[in-house]
């Protein structure tokens, strides 16, 4: 037996169970299947415009920048503007997400590349699966469409999120992801990102970009009601 087996055997002995009892297995299966909701804070229970406004306020409070555009085709121009206004390189790398296919990057001066980052990219572009209004947080799924390396290696991270995908709370967003992929087919990683990377571990001095991007620019895509 492995050390892991020894630990579980000790727990079973302490509980007076074998671990293969049908009622216990059925209870675990039911909880995994039904995924009951916990207590949800009321502050995110708003209409869509209210959720977007709350998300924007919370994201900006933690040093992200947020803009809204009506149409995805405006994304390349907004990205070019942001990089130009901040004196950043006009280069961007993004993944295979079909969301980016056909967007008019050629109408800008941006130098575009696709695929995972190996650490030399100045700017990464991702599409978020959704956002959480109550904390100004983005939800980013791993995979070829939006490689996780783009979340952490470039010093500047730009994230597009559909206006309709701004949820009030984590529970709602996670339920959407579960419904989209189904049990057993979830992405390997779900990253929650709130603002640019920062740390005050060393002498309690706040440093941005300590473990990831120094800058986070969020583009909310979709016309308001």
NORZINOR-V969643 format. One record per residue. N is the residue number from 0. RES is the residue in three letters. SS is DSSP state (@ for helix, = for strand, . for the rest). PHI is phi in radians with two decimals (none if undefined). Layout:
n=N res=RES ss=SS phi=PHI
n=N res=RES ss=SS phi=PHI
//
This chain:
n=0 res=UNK ss=. phi=none
n=1 res=UNK ss=. phi=-1.41
n=2 res=UNK ss=@ phi=-1.05
n=3 res=UNK ss=@ phi=-1.08
n=4 res=UNK ss=@ phi=-1.06
n=5 res=UNK ss=@ phi=-1.07
n=6 res=UNK ss=@ phi=-1.09
n=7 res=UNK ss=@ phi=-1.15
n=8 res=UNK ss=@ phi=-1.11
n=9 res=UNK ss=@ phi=-1.15
n=10 res=UNK ss=@ phi=-1.12
n=11 res=UNK ss=@ phi=-1.07
n=12 res=UNK ss=@ phi=-1.09
n=13 res=UNK ss=@ phi=-1.13
n=14 res=UNK ss=@ phi=-1.52
n=15 res=UNK ss=. phi=1.27
n=16 res=UNK ss=. phi=-2.25
n=17 res=UNK ss=. phi=-1.64
n=18 res=UNK ss=. phi=1.80
n=19 res=UNK ss=. phi=-1.94
n=20 res=UNK ss=. phi=-1.17
n=21 res=UNK ss=@ phi=-1.01
n=22 res=UNK ss=@ phi=-1.09
n=23 res=UNK ss=@ phi=-1.17
n=24 res=UNK ss=@ phi=-1.13
n=25 res=UNK ss=@ phi=-1.13
n=26 res=UNK ss=@ phi=-1.13
n=27 res=UNK ss=@ phi=-1.15
n=28 res=UNK ss=@ phi=-1.04
n=29 res=UNK ss=@ phi=-1.13
n=30 res=UNK ss=@ phi=-1.18
n=31 res=UNK ss=@ phi=-1.15
n=32 res=UNK ss=@ phi=-1.25
n=33 res=UNK ss=@ phi=-1.51
n=34 res=UNK ss=. phi=0.74
n=35 res=UNK ss=. phi=-1.06
n=36 res=UNK ss=. phi=-1.35
n=37 res=UNK ss=. phi=-1.55
n=38 res=UNK ss=. phi=-1.28
n=39 res=UNK ss=. phi=-1.92
n=40 res=UNK ss=. phi=-1.05
n=41 res=UNK ss=@ phi=-1.30
n=42 res=UNK ss=@ phi=-1.13
n=43 res=UNK ss=@ phi=-1.65
n=44 res=UNK ss=. phi=-1.46
n=45 res=UNK ss=. phi=-2.25
n=46 res=UNK ss=. phi=-1.28
n=47 res=UNK ss=@ phi=-1.03
n=48 res=UNK ss=@ phi=-1.06
n=49 res=UNK ss=@ phi=-1.16
n=50 res=UNK ss=@ phi=-1.15
n=51 res=UNK ss=@ phi=-1.11
n=52 res=UNK ss=@ phi=-1.10
n=53 res=UNK ss=@ phi=-1.18
n=54 res=UNK ss=@ phi=-1.01
n=55 res=UNK ss=@ phi=-1.05
n=56 res=UNK ss=@ phi=-1.10
n=57 res=UNK ss=@ phi=-1.22
n=58 res=UNK ss=@ phi=-1.15
n=59 res=UNK ss=@ phi=-1.20
n=60 res=UNK ss=@ phi=-1.14
n=61 res=UNK ss=. phi=-1.88
n=62 res=UNK ss=. phi=1.40
n=63 res=UNK ss=. phi=-1.43
n=64 res=UNK ss== phi=-1.96
n=65 res=UNK ss== phi=-2.38
n=66 res=UNK ss== phi=-2.29
n=67 res=UNK ss== phi=-2.09
n=68 res=UNK ss== phi=-2.24
n=69 res=UNK ss=. phi=-1.41
n=70 res=UNK ss=. phi=-2.36
n=71 res=UNK ss=@ phi=-1.05
n=72 res=UNK ss=@ phi=-1.19
n=73 res=UNK ss=@ phi=-1.48
n=74 res=UNK ss=@ phi=-1.10
n=75 res=UNK ss=@ phi=-1.01
n=76 res=UNK ss=@ phi=-1.14
n=77 res=UNK ss=@ phi=-1.15
n=78 res=UNK ss=@ phi=-1.08
n=79 res=UNK ss=@ phi=-1.07
n=80 res=UNK ss=@ phi=-1.09
n=81 res=UNK ss=@ phi=-1.05
n=82 res=UNK ss=@ phi=-1.15
n=83 res=UNK ss=@ phi=-1.13
n=84 res=UNK ss=@ phi=-1.13
n=85 res=UNK ss=. phi=-1.82
n=86 res=UNK ss=. phi=0.94
n=87 res=UNK ss=. phi=-1.91
n=88 res=UNK ss=. phi=-1.05
n=89 res=UNK ss=. phi=-1.51
n=90 res=UNK ss== phi=-2.27
n=91 res=UNK ss== phi=-2.66
n=92 res=UNK ss== phi=-2.13
n=93 res=UNK ss== phi=-2.51
n=94 res=UNK ss=. phi=-1.54
n=95 res=UNK ss=. phi=-1.58
n=96 res=UNK ss=. phi=-0.99
n=97 res=UNK ss=@ phi=-1.04
n=98 res=UNK ss=@ phi=-0.97
n=99 res=UNK ss=@ phi=-1.53
n=100 res=UNK ss=. phi=-1.13
n=101 res=UNK ss=. phi=1.43
n=102 res=UNK ss=. phi=-1.26
n=103 res=UNK ss=. phi=-1.38
n=104 res=UNK ss=@ phi=-1.10
n=105 res=UNK ss=@ phi=-1.16
n=106 res=UNK ss=@ phi=-1.45
n=107 res=UNK ss=. phi=-2.02
n=108 res=UNK ss=. phi=-1.58
n=109 res=UNK ss=. phi=-1.22
n=110 res=UNK ss== phi=-1.65
n=111 res=UNK ss== phi=-1.89
n=112 res=UNK ss== phi=-2.41
n=113 res=UNK ss== phi=-2.24
n=114 res=UNK ss=. phi=2.06
n=115 res=UNK ss=. phi=-1.11
n=116 res=UNK ss=. phi=-1.51
n=117 res=UNK ss=. phi=-1.86
n=118 res=UNK ss=. phi=1.91
n=119 res=UNK ss=. phi=-1.74
n=120 res=UNK ss=. phi=-1.50
n=121 res=UNK ss=. phi=-1.39
n=122 res=UNK ss== phi=-2.36
n=123 res=UNK ss== phi=-1.98
n=124 res=UNK ss== phi=-2.17
n=125 res=UNK ss== phi=-2.31
n=126 res=UNK ss== phi=-1.91
n=127 res=UNK ss=. phi=-1.44
n=128 res=UNK ss=. phi=-1.24
n=129 res=UNK ss== phi=3.04
n=130 res=UNK ss== phi=-2.50
n=131 res=UNK ss== phi=-2.00
n=132 res=UNK ss=. phi=-1.14
n=133 res=UNK ss=. phi=-1.09
n=134 res=UNK ss=. phi=-2.22
n=135 res=UNK ss=. phi=1.15
n=136 res=UNK ss== phi=-1.89
n=137 res=UNK ss== phi=-1.77
n=138 res=UNK ss== phi=-1.93
n=139 res=UNK ss== phi=-2.10
n=140 res=UNK ss== phi=-1.67
n=141 res=UNK ss=. phi=-1.39
n=142 res=UNK ss=. phi=2.38
n=143 res=UNK ss=. phi=-1.10
n=144 res=UNK ss=. phi=-1.10
n=145 res=UNK ss=. phi=-2.46
n=146 res=UNK ss=. phi=-1.00
n=147 res=UNK ss=. phi=-1.08
n=148 res=UNK ss=@ phi=-1.03
n=149 res=UNK ss=@ phi=-1.23
n=150 res=UNK ss=@ phi=-1.30
n=151 res=UNK ss=@ phi=-2.19
n=152 res=UNK ss=. phi=-1.52
n=153 res=UNK ss=. phi=-1.15
n=154 res=UNK ss=. phi=-1.28
n=155 res=UNK ss== phi=-2.14
n=156 res=UNK ss== phi=-2.10
n=157 res=UNK ss== phi=-1.94
n=158 res=UNK ss== phi=-2.22
n=159 res=UNK ss== phi=-1.67
n=160 res=UNK ss== phi=-2.43
n=161 res=UNK ss== phi=-1.18
n=162 res=UNK ss=@ phi=-0.97
n=163 res=UNK ss=@ phi=-1.22
n=164 res=UNK ss=@ phi=-1.65
n=165 res=UNK ss== phi=-1.45
n=166 res=UNK ss== phi=-1.63
n=167 res=UNK ss=. phi=-1.33
n=168 res=UNK ss=. phi=-2.55
n=169 res=UNK ss=@ phi=-1.11
n=170 res=UNK ss=@ phi=-1.05
n=171 res=UNK ss=@ phi=-1.13
n=172 res=UNK ss=@ phi=-1.15
n=173 res=UNK ss=@ phi=-1.11
n=174 res=UNK ss=@ phi=-1.09
n=175 res=UNK ss=@ phi=-1.12
n=176 res=UNK ss=@ phi=-1.11
n=177 res=UNK ss=@ phi=-1.05
n=178 res=UNK ss=@ phi=-1.16
n=179 res=UNK ss=@ phi=-1.18
n=180 res=UNK ss=@ phi=-1.76
n=181 res=UNK ss=. phi=1.42
n=182 res=UNK ss=. phi=-1.13
n=183 res=UNK ss=. phi=1.52
n=184 res=UNK ss=. phi=-2.12
n=185 res=UNK ss=. phi=-1.13
n=186 res=UNK ss=. phi=-1.03
n=187 res=UNK ss=. phi=-1.12
n=188 res=UNK ss=. phi=-2.36
n=189 res=UNK ss== phi=-2.13
n=190 res=UNK ss== phi=-1.71
n=191 res=UNK ss== phi=-1.75
n=192 res=UNK ss== phi=-2.09
n=193 res=UNK ss=. phi=-2.15
n=194 res=UNK ss=. phi=1.30
n=195 res=UNK ss=. phi=-1.20
n=196 res=UNK ss=. phi=-1.12
n=197 res=UNK ss== phi=-2.76
n=198 res=UNK ss== phi=-2.65
n=199 res=UNK ss=. phi=-2.18
n=200 res=UNK ss=. phi=-1.16
n=201 res=UNK ss=. phi=-1.68
n=202 res=UNK ss=. phi=0.95
n=203 res=UNK ss=. phi=0.95
n=204 res=UNK ss=. phi=-1.77
n=205 res=UNK ss=. phi=-1.24
n=206 res=UNK ss== phi=-2.19
n=207 res=UNK ss== phi=-1.58
n=208 res=UNK ss=. phi=1.47
n=209 res=UNK ss=. phi=-1.16
n=210 res=UNK ss=. phi=-2.22
n=211 res=UNK ss=. phi=3.11
n=212 res=UNK ss=. phi=-1.04
n=213 res=UNK ss=. phi=-1.38
n=214 res=UNK ss== phi=-2.26
n=215 res=UNK ss== phi=-2.24
n=216 res=UNK ss== phi=-2.06
n=217 res=UNK ss== phi=-1.86
n=218 res=UNK ss== phi=-2.01
n=219 res=UNK ss== phi=-1.53
n=220 res=UNK ss== phi=-1.87
n=221 res=UNK ss=. phi=2.42
n=222 res=UNK ss=. phi=-1.29
n=223 res=UNK ss=. phi=-1.33
n=224 res=UNK ss=. phi=-1.16
//
